[in-house]
Amino acid sequence: MKLFRYLLIFSLITSSVLLYAPFKALGSASVSASSAILMEQQSGRILYEKDAHQKKRIASITKIMTAILAIESGKLDETVKVSNNAVGTEGSSIYLKPGEKIKLEDLVYGLMLRSGNDAAVAIAEHVGGSLDGFVFLMNQKAEEIGMENTHFANPHGLDDHENHYSTAYDMALLTQYAMGNDTYKKISGTKVHRAPDPSGDWDRVWKNKNRLLTGLYEYTTGGKTGYTKRAKRTLVTTASKENLDLIAVTLNGPDDWNDHINMYEHGFNHYTLVTIMKEGTLKKIDDPFYKNKVYVDHDIVYPVTDKERELFQIKITLQKPKEEWRDKDNEPDLVGKAAIYLDDKPLREVPLYYKQSVQQEEESFFENVKNMLSLHLGVQE
């Protein structure tokens, strides 16, 4: 259980992960919603929250999950035959017709821009084989993402089930996940979409209901609106300014447009995205075996306030070199970790790799777990 340990303390402009408490300068009185959260997209850092883990009805922001599952299905180019069941769905609609054939991609646009409940059911039946099959996929994905206080019972968010709920935090996690998909980002941020109407003389033209995106707030990049009588107004939006990407969620927010603007202004005015560790070789390791051969495979970034810029610490832990590693065929790949702290509070651990020129070979799941546990526990075989 012998390890090399290097403590590197940096005064730098930085950025990285969820464990640090949110800045509280934005008072809860300035947010009308009963639950709210502001999250930085890349790191997942919470910049503001108000009852963010309280389970609530979520209305049509449910459709973020429906959209990402449709996109990830790989079936966007397929043609969907619209069922009578889909056409009969109550609430907001894109006015599909029974037996109509429409591209799945267009259904996702109708879902996200116009909040079509008929589109949600048509998508669910095509992608999941049935409503129940699709709901199973929704909950499976929620578990995968880490949405611990969420349960989906339908693809649209109508108040037809008692066990359909989520939290502001979980919906931020879902949006963070969805925004990692370029197709979702494009659809979510589209202001107007034209879709063919096979039985009409003109194309359908759908304008996005997200007023922040269409004119109220210039930095908005996407999102989804929602409303039912029981959930009240729900809203998820995203915004970007000067490389800082933010996610805002409000549940039961009577003044949600202004809630989101207030949260975004708070985030953009108080936080800057900075780099804690830059992709590439670590320069401050002097051991002959590791010198100029240990690297990070991606930039580690984190949003910080001006006061936090000097408060980062990075502790490097490396395995003790083994004699057999001198044979190039036995050289290691994963050799250690960098533990990152902000004001003495742990943020995250970053894997460290050996020799930038060597590509990491694929390992089985169990080999990967074994290696990571060895690093975490400091175990040497």
Phi, psi and omega in degrees: 000046182260130182227153166270139177233133178234127176254111180251122179250121183248143165254103186210170176271122191220193176181132173186206277214181200290348193276350184270139187296148180290148175291136190251018184296330179278108183291148181298336180295339182272001177241120184286334186294149177285334173226140181204156175205148171235121184234140172278132193291314187291314184269335187082009180294135177273119181265337177200145174207152176215109182046047189286346182252012180277127181290132181213162169293147189237353178055220192281356172292349167311326188292347172299316177295316179301318182294313185291327176293321177297317180295314182287347179292340182075017185249016186301331180277354182283155178264131182256132173267120187283129182273162173298326179298318179295314182298328183277003181292133183285169174084202185303144191213154169255012172061051173291158182245146179302132179080356179297145176251125185217145180294138179303321179303317178295325176298322180292322175297315178297326177296310187279321184278318184249000177060040182293115176290328176294323176296321181299316181290319178298319177297313183299316182294324182283316185281320184262353182085335178192167176299315180297320178297321180288320178300322175301315179297322179299313182288328175297315179293320178301317178295320180298320182286335183101024179278083191285339183244040183231141168216128178260140177235353177203168184268003187235336178097006176298156183277048182260001177222144178278339184257039176243108187201165172201192177228164177300318180297313181297322179290331173292319176300316179298317181292321175302316178296311183297324181290351172281356180254121185297324180292317177299314180304317180296311182294314181299328182264009181277129181276322180219137177228138176254130179232138180300142174244100188298337182254008181242169179274344181231155174295153169288139176237118183247122176260136183297134178283351182284098185292334175297319181289321187272002175166336187285328185217115192295339184268000182293137181242351181168191177140190182208134177268164176200150174196132163220166182298326182272324180280335189066203184282128173235149184205134171237129174222165175231151180210150181224138177205126176051050176070007176258116183255121185241152177236129177238138178226133171229140176239133184054061181245099182297333178240052191293326179301312180289327175305313183292318178299316180298317179294318179297316180297321174301313181295311183292330182279337186249344187236147174230139178276124183229165184257120178277310178230131182267142177307134178127192187284138174281131188265346190257025177253120188260348180304133185303323182290323187261346187304126179061022181232002178253132184218160174257136188270359175200158176296139174254115185241160182199142177275132183222158171274167179301324182290339185269351189300331184261011191252016181268142171229144177231121178252121181264127176239124181237148175292148175290129181302142178256153182301320183292344179291344180293338172281123185302330179291340181253008180300141182284166174250294178273118189238355181177197182211156172245118177265123185255133180235145172237116182054043179069008177257131183292136177254305183193168174241137184243128178292144178246138185244159184255132176062106183296335184282345184264124178282140179292128178279151179291137178240157175291163180304315184289327177294319179298313179300317180300315181296316182294321177295323179297318179294315184296322184267350182075031184274134175240136178264000000 
